[in-house]
Amino acid sequence: MVAEMESVKVNVKPLSDRVLVEAAPAEEKTSFGIIIPDTAKEKPQRGTVIAIGTGKKDEPLTVQVGDTVLYGKYAGTEITVEGKEYLIMRESDIFAIL
């Protein structure tokens, strides 16, 4: 199965209650216009759901492909698919849908 969202195609299908997320780019500058150097940039905690698993038997997933979500700073495992980086995490690691 292939997950699709607009022009994004990924040949990864998460299992069970896992979700594949593409992290949003890190902030380049502060709200005051100060440019943040690469060494001081924080890991993004927001991303877009690219693919979802089937859920657990008694617990269907609440997130859907295309949702923008907030997750923990150290949530998930980083994977690279076709040269692009993604996070794969359990749905319980997601705090909110924006």
CNS distance restraints for C-alpha pairs under 8 A (distance, minus, plus):
assign (resid   1 and name CA) (resid  11 and name CA) 7.22 0.50 0.50
assign (resid   1 and name CA) (resid  12 and name CA) 7.71 0.50 0.50
assign (resid   1 and name CA) (resid  13 and name CA) 6.45 0.50 0.50
assign (resid   2 and name CA) (resid   9 and name CA) 6.90 0.50 0.50
assign (resid   2 and name CA) (resid  10 and name CA) 6.13 0.50 0.50
assign (resid   2 and name CA) (resid  11 and name CA) 5.17 0.50 0.50
assign (resid   2 and name CA) (resid  12 and name CA) 6.64 0.50 0.50
assign (resid   2 and name CA) (resid  13 and name CA) 6.77 0.50 0.50
assign (resid   3 and name CA) (resid   9 and name CA) 6.10 0.50 0.50
assign (resid   3 and name CA) (resid  10 and name CA) 5.85 0.50 0.50
assign (resid   3 and name CA) (resid  11 and name CA) 6.95 0.50 0.50
assign (resid   3 and name CA) (resid  12 and name CA) 7.27 0.50 0.50
assign (resid   3 and name CA) (resid  13 and name CA) 7.03 0.50 0.50
assign (resid   3 and name CA) (resid  50 and name CA) 6.82 0.50 0.50
assign (resid   3 and name CA) (resid  51 and name CA) 5.39 0.50 0.50
assign (resid   4 and name CA) (resid   8 and name CA) 5.73 0.50 0.50
assign (resid   4 and name CA) (resid   9 and name CA) 4.98 0.50 0.50
assign (resid   4 and name CA) (resid  10 and name CA) 6.98 0.50 0.50
assign (resid   4 and name CA) (resid  50 and name CA) 7.21 0.50 0.50
assign (resid   4 and name CA) (resid  51 and name CA) 7.61 0.50 0.50
assign (resid   5 and name CA) (resid   9 and name CA) 6.86 0.50 0.50
assign (resid   5 and name CA) (resid  50 and name CA) 6.60 0.50 0.50
assign (resid   5 and name CA) (resid  65 and name CA) 6.95 0.50 0.50
assign (resid   5 and name CA) (resid  66 and name CA) 6.41 0.50 0.50
assign (resid   8 and name CA) (resid  50 and name CA) 7.74 0.50 0.50
assign (resid  10 and name CA) (resid  50 and name CA) 7.83 0.50 0.50
assign (resid  10 and name CA) (resid  81 and name CA) 7.56 0.50 0.50
assign (resid  12 and name CA) (resid  51 and name CA) 7.53 0.50 0.50
assign (resid  13 and name CA) (resid  51 and name CA) 6.51 0.50 0.50
assign (resid  13 and name CA) (resid  52 and name CA) 6.88 0.50 0.50
assign (resid  13 and name CA) (resid  53 and name CA) 6.48 0.50 0.50
assign (resid  14 and name CA) (resid  18 and name CA) 5.47 0.50 0.50
assign (resid  14 and name CA) (resid  19 and name CA) 6.04 0.50 0.50
assign (resid  14 and name CA) (resid  20 and name CA) 6.66 0.50 0.50
assign (resid  14 and name CA) (resid  51 and name CA) 6.82 0.50 0.50
assign (resid  14 and name CA) (resid  52 and name CA) 5.69 0.50 0.50
assign (resid  14 and name CA) (resid  53 and name CA) 4.57 0.50 0.50
assign (resid  14 and name CA) (resid  54 and name CA) 7.98 0.50 0.50
assign (resid  14 and name CA) (resid  88 and name CA) 7.73 0.50 0.50
assign (resid  15 and name CA) (resid  52 and name CA) 7.73 0.50 0.50
assign (resid  15 and name CA) (resid  53 and name CA) 4.65 0.50 0.50
assign (resid  15 and name CA) (resid  54 and name CA) 6.55 0.50 0.50
assign (resid  15 and name CA) (resid  55 and name CA) 7.69 0.50 0.50
assign (resid  16 and name CA) (resid  53 and name CA) 5.03 0.50 0.50
assign (resid  16 and name CA) (resid  54 and name CA) 5.24 0.50 0.50
assign (resid  16 and name CA) (resid  55 and name CA) 4.62 0.50 0.50
assign (resid  16 and name CA) (resid  56 and name CA) 5.61 0.50 0.50
assign (resid  17 and name CA) (resid  52 and name CA) 7.55 0.50 0.50
assign (resid  17 and name CA) (resid  53 and name CA) 5.57 0.50 0.50
assign (resid  17 and name CA) (resid  54 and name CA) 6.56 0.50 0.50
assign (resid  17 and name CA) (resid  55 and name CA) 4.32 0.50 0.50
assign (resid  17 and name CA) (resid  56 and name CA) 5.94 0.50 0.50
assign (resid  17 and name CA) (resid  61 and name CA) 6.71 0.50 0.50
assign (resid  17 and name CA) (resid  90 and name CA) 5.65 0.50 0.50
assign (resid  17 and name CA) (resid  91 and name CA) 5.82 0.50 0.50
assign (resid  18 and name CA) (resid  52 and name CA) 6.28 0.50 0.50
assign (resid  18 and name CA) (resid  53 and name CA) 5.47 0.50 0.50
assign (resid  18 and name CA) (resid  55 and name CA) 7.53 0.50 0.50
assign (resid  18 and name CA) (resid  88 and name CA) 6.65 0.50 0.50
assign (resid  18 and name CA) (resid  89 and name CA) 5.37 0.50 0.50
assign (resid  18 and name CA) (resid  90 and name CA) 4.26 0.50 0.50
assign (resid  18 and name CA) (resid  91 and name CA) 5.78 0.50 0.50
assign (resid  19 and name CA) (resid  49 and name CA) 6.93 0.50 0.50
assign (resid  19 and name CA) (resid  50 and name CA) 7.75 0.50 0.50
assign (resid  19 and name CA) (resid  51 and name CA) 6.01 0.50 0.50
assign (resid  19 and name CA) (resid  52 and name CA) 4.56 0.50 0.50
assign (resid  19 and name CA) (resid  53 and name CA) 6.24 0.50 0.50
assign (resid  19 and name CA) (resid  88 and name CA) 5.61 0.50 0.50
assign (resid  19 and name CA) (resid  89 and name CA) 5.42 0.50 0.50
assign (resid  19 and name CA) (resid  90 and name CA) 5.99 0.50 0.50
assign (resid  19 and name CA) (resid  91 and name CA) 6.15 0.50 0.50
assign (resid  20 and name CA) (resid  49 and name CA) 5.94 0.50 0.50
assign (resid  20 and name CA) (resid  50 and name CA) 5.49 0.50 0.50
assign (resid  20 and name CA) (resid  51 and name CA) 5.04 0.50 0.50
assign (resid  20 and name CA) (resid  52 and name CA) 6.20 0.50 0.50
assign (resid  20 and name CA) (resid  86 and name CA) 6.72 0.50 0.50
assign (resid  20 and name CA) (resid  87 and name CA) 5.79 0.50 0.50
assign (resid  20 and name CA) (resid  88 and name CA) 4.54 0.50 0.50
assign (resid  20 and name CA) (resid  89 and name CA) 6.68 0.50 0.50
assign (resid  21 and name CA) (resid  47 and name CA) 5.98 0.50 0.50
assign (resid  21 and name CA) (resid  48 and name CA) 5.43 0.50 0.50
assign (resid  21 and name CA) (resid  49 and name CA) 4.49 0.50 0.50
assign (resid  21 and name CA) (resid  50 and name CA) 5.47 0.50 0.50
assign (resid  21 and name CA) (resid  51 and name CA) 7.26 0.50 0.50
assign (resid  21 and name CA) (resid  86 and name CA) 5.73 0.50 0.50
assign (resid  21 and name CA) (resid  87 and name CA) 5.11 0.50 0.50
assign (resid  21 and name CA) (resid  88 and name CA) 6.21 0.50 0.50
assign (resid  21 and name CA) (resid  89 and name CA) 7.84 0.50 0.50
assign (resid  22 and name CA) (resid  47 and name CA) 5.35 0.50 0.50
assign (resid  22 and name CA) (resid  48 and name CA) 5.26 0.50 0.50
assign (resid  22 and name CA) (resid  49 and name CA) 6.45 0.50 0.50
assign (resid  22 and name CA) (resid  50 and name CA) 6.55 0.50 0.50
assign (resid  22 and name CA) (resid  85 and name CA) 7.17 0.50 0.50
assign (resid  22 and name CA) (resid  86 and name CA) 4.87 0.50 0.50
assign (resid  22 and name CA) (resid  87 and name CA) 6.34 0.50 0.50
assign (resid  23 and name CA) (resid  44 and name CA) 6.47 0.50 0.50
assign (resid  23 and name CA) (resid  45 and name CA) 7.35 0.50 0.50
assign (resid  23 and name CA) (resid  46 and name CA) 6.03 0.50 0.50
assign (resid  23 and name CA) (resid  47 and name CA) 4.11 0.50 0.50
assign (resid  23 and name CA) (resid  48 and name CA) 6.53 0.50 0.50
assign (resid  23 and name CA) (resid  86 and name CA) 6.64 0.50 0.50
assign (resid  23 and name CA) (resid  87 and name CA) 7.16 0.50 0.50
assign (resid  24 and name CA) (resid  44 and name CA) 6.26 0.50 0.50
assign (resid  24 and name CA) (resid  45 and name CA) 7.78 0.50 0.50
assign (resid  24 and name CA) (resid  46 and name CA) 5.72 0.50 0.50
assign (resid  24 and name CA) (resid  47 and name CA) 4.79 0.50 0.50
assign (resid  24 and name CA) (resid  48 and name CA) 7.24 0.50 0.50
assign (resid  25 and name CA) (resid  44 and name CA) 6.80 0.50 0.50
assign (resid  26 and name CA) (resid  41 and name CA) 6.62 0.50 0.50
assign (resid  26 and name CA) (resid  42 and name CA) 6.80 0.50 0.50
assign (resid  26 and name CA) (resid  43 and name CA) 6.60 0.50 0.50
assign (resid  26 and name CA) (resid  44 and name CA) 5.52 0.50 0.50
assign (resid  27 and name CA) (resid  36 and name CA) 7.60 0.50 0.50
assign (resid  27 and name CA) (resid  41 and name CA) 7.05 0.50 0.50
assign (resid  27 and name CA) (resid  42 and name CA) 7.95 0.50 0.50
assign (resid  28 and name CA) (resid  35 and name CA) 6.02 0.50 0.50
assign (resid  28 and name CA) (resid  36 and name CA) 5.60 0.50 0.50
assign (resid  28 and name CA) (resid  37 and name CA) 7.83 0.50 0.50
assign (resid  28 and name CA) (resid  41 and name CA) 7.78 0.50 0.50
assign (resid  29 and name CA) (resid  33 and name CA) 5.62 0.50 0.50
assign (resid  29 and name CA) (resid  34 and name CA) 5.22 0.50 0.50
assign (resid  29 and name CA) (resid  35 and name CA) 4.16 0.50 0.50
assign (resid  29 and name CA) (resid  36 and name CA) 5.10 0.50 0.50
assign (resid  30 and name CA) (resid  34 and name CA) 5.23 0.50 0.50
assign (resid  30 and name CA) (resid  35 and name CA) 6.56 0.50 0.50
assign (resid  30 and name CA) (resid  36 and name CA) 7.06 0.50 0.50
assign (resid  36 and name CA) (resid  40 and name CA) 6.38 0.50 0.50
assign (resid  36 and name CA) (resid  41 and name CA) 6.34 0.50 0.50
assign (resid  37 and name CA) (resid  41 and name CA) 6.51 0.50 0.50
assign (resid  43 and name CA) (resid  73 and name CA) 6.75 0.50 0.50
assign (resid  44 and name CA) (resid  73 and name CA) 7.21 0.50 0.50
assign (resid  45 and name CA) (resid  70 and name CA) 5.67 0.50 0.50
assign (resid  45 and name CA) (resid  71 and name CA) 5.37 0.50 0.50
assign (resid  45 and name CA) (resid  72 and name CA) 6.16 0.50 0.50
assign (resid  45 and name CA) (resid  73 and name CA) 5.58 0.50 0.50
assign (resid  46 and name CA) (resid  68 and name CA) 7.04 0.50 0.50
assign (resid  46 and name CA) (resid  69 and name CA) 5.63 0.50 0.50
assign (resid  46 and name CA) (resid  70 and name CA) 4.59 0.50 0.50
assign (resid  46 and name CA) (resid  71 and name CA) 6.32 0.50 0.50
assign (resid  47 and name CA) (resid  68 and name CA) 5.59 0.50 0.50
assign (resid  47 and name CA) (resid  69 and name CA) 5.54 0.50 0.50
assign (resid  47 and name CA) (resid  70 and name CA) 6.72 0.50 0.50
assign (resid  48 and name CA) (resid  65 and name CA) 7.86 0.50 0.50
assign (resid  48 and name CA) (resid  66 and name CA) 5.95 0.50 0.50
assign (resid  48 and name CA) (resid  67 and name CA) 5.68 0.50 0.50
assign (resid  48 and name CA) (resid  68 and name CA) 4.49 0.50 0.50
assign (resid  48 and name CA) (resid  69 and name CA) 6.21 0.50 0.50
assign (resid  49 and name CA) (resid  63 and name CA) 7.81 0.50 0.50
assign (resid  49 and name CA) (resid  64 and name CA) 6.93 0.50 0.50
assign (resid  49 and name CA) (resid  65 and name CA) 5.10 0.50 0.50
assign (resid  49 and name CA) (resid  66 and name CA) 5.24 0.50 0.50
assign (resid  49 and name CA) (resid  67 and name CA) 5.44 0.50 0.50
assign (resid  49 and name CA) (resid  68 and name CA) 6.42 0.50 0.50
assign (resid  49 and name CA) (resid  69 and name CA) 7.24 0.50 0.50
assign (resid  50 and name CA) (resid  65 and name CA) 5.41 0.50 0.50
assign (resid  50 and name CA) (resid  66 and name CA) 6.29 0.50 0.50
assign (resid  51 and name CA) (resid  64 and name CA) 7.91 0.50 0.50
assign (resid  51 and name CA) (resid  65 and name CA) 5.65 0.50 0.50
assign (resid  52 and name CA) (resid  63 and name CA) 7.86 0.50 0.50
assign (resid  52 and name CA) (resid  64 and name CA) 7.00 0.50 0.50
assign (resid  52 and name CA) (resid  65 and name CA) 6.72 0.50 0.50
assign (resid  53 and name CA) (resid  61 and name CA) 7.94 0.50 0.50
assign (resid  54 and name CA) (resid  60 and name CA) 7.32 0.50 0.50
assign (resid  54 and name CA) (resid  61 and name CA) 7.29 0.50 0.50
assign (resid  55 and name CA) (resid  59 and name CA) 6.21 0.50 0.50
assign (resid  55 and name CA) (resid  60 and name CA) 4.83 0.50 0.50
assign (resid  55 and name CA) (resid  61 and name CA) 5.20 0.50 0.50
assign (resid  56 and name CA) (resid  60 and name CA) 6.03 0.50 0.50
assign (resid  56 and name CA) (resid  61 and name CA) 7.81 0.50 0.50
assign (resid  61 and name CA) (resid  91 and name CA) 7.30 0.50 0.50
assign (resid  63 and name CA) (resid  67 and name CA) 6.62 0.50 0.50
assign (resid  63 and name CA) (resid  91 and name CA) 7.74 0.50 0.50
assign (resid  63 and name CA) (resid  97 and name CA) 7.43 0.50 0.50
assign (resid  67 and name CA) (resid  97 and name CA) 6.60 0.50 0.50
assign (resid  67 and name CA) (resid  98 and name CA) 7.30 0.50 0.50
assign (resid  68 and name CA) (resid  97 and name CA) 5.90 0.50 0.50
assign (resid  68 and name CA) (resid  98 and name CA) 5.44 0.50 0.50
assign (resid  69 and name CA) (resid  94 and name CA) 6.76 0.50 0.50
assign (resid  69 and name CA) (resid  95 and name CA) 7.44 0.50 0.50
assign (resid  69 and name CA) (resid  96 and name CA) 5.65 0.50 0.50
assign (resid  69 and name CA) (resid  97 and name CA) 4.46 0.50 0.50
assign (resid  69 and name CA) (resid  98 and name CA) 5.67 0.50 0.50
assign (resid  70 and name CA) (resid  94 and name CA) 5.97 0.50 0.50
assign (resid  70 and name CA) (resid  95 and name CA) 5.56 0.50 0.50
assign (resid  70 and name CA) (resid  96 and name CA) 5.25 0.50 0.50
assign (resid  70 and name CA) (resid  97 and name CA) 6.46 0.50 0.50
assign (resid  70 and name CA) (resid  98 and name CA) 7.34 0.50 0.50
assign (resid  71 and name CA) (resid  75 and name CA) 6.53 0.50 0.50
assign (resid  71 and name CA) (resid  93 and name CA) 5.97 0.50 0.50
assign (resid  71 and name CA) (resid  94 and name CA) 4.40 0.50 0.50
assign (resid  71 and name CA) (resid  95 and name CA) 5.27 0.50 0.50
assign (resid  71 and name CA) (resid  96 and name CA) 7.23 0.50 0.50
assign (resid  72 and name CA) (resid  93 and name CA) 6.48 0.50 0.50
assign (resid  72 and name CA) (resid  94 and name CA) 6.95 0.50 0.50
assign (resid  72 and name CA) (resid  95 and name CA) 7.26 0.50 0.50
assign (resid  75 and name CA) (resid  89 and name CA) 6.62 0.50 0.50
assign (resid  75 and name CA) (resid  93 and name CA) 6.07 0.50 0.50
assign (resid  76 and name CA) (resid  87 and name CA) 5.64 0.50 0.50
assign (resid  76 and name CA) (resid  88 and name CA) 5.24 0.50 0.50
assign (resid  76 and name CA) (resid  89 and name CA) 4.10 0.50 0.50
assign (resid  76 and name CA) (resid  90 and name CA) 7.19 0.50 0.50
assign (resid  76 and name CA) (resid  93 and name CA) 7.44 0.50 0.50
assign (resid  77 and name CA) (resid  87 and name CA) 5.37 0.50 0.50
assign (resid  77 and name CA) (resid  88 and name CA) 5.37 0.50 0.50
assign (resid  77 and name CA) (resid  89 and name CA) 6.44 0.50 0.50
assign (resid  78 and name CA) (resid  85 and name CA) 6.82 0.50 0.50
assign (resid  78 and name CA) (resid  86 and name CA) 5.77 0.50 0.50
assign (resid  78 and name CA) (resid  87 and name CA) 4.59 0.50 0.50
assign (resid  78 and name CA) (resid  88 and name CA) 6.59 0.50 0.50
assign (resid  79 and name CA) (resid  85 and name CA) 5.76 0.50 0.50
assign (resid  79 and name CA) (resid  86 and name CA) 5.38 0.50 0.50
assign (resid  79 and name CA) (resid  87 and name CA) 6.03 0.50 0.50
assign (resid  79 and name CA) (resid  88 and name CA) 7.19 0.50 0.50
assign (resid  80 and name CA) (resid  84 and name CA) 5.36 0.50 0.50
assign (resid  80 and name CA) (resid  85 and name CA) 4.43 0.50 0.50
assign (resid  80 and name CA) (resid  86 and name CA) 6.13 0.50 0.50
assign (resid  81 and name CA) (resid  85 and name CA) 6.45 0.50 0.50
assign (resid  81 and name CA) (resid  86 and name CA) 7.46 0.50 0.50
assign (resid  89 and name CA) (resid  93 and name CA) 6.49 0.50 0.50
assign (resid  90 and name CA) (resid  94 and name CA) 7.52 0.50 0.50
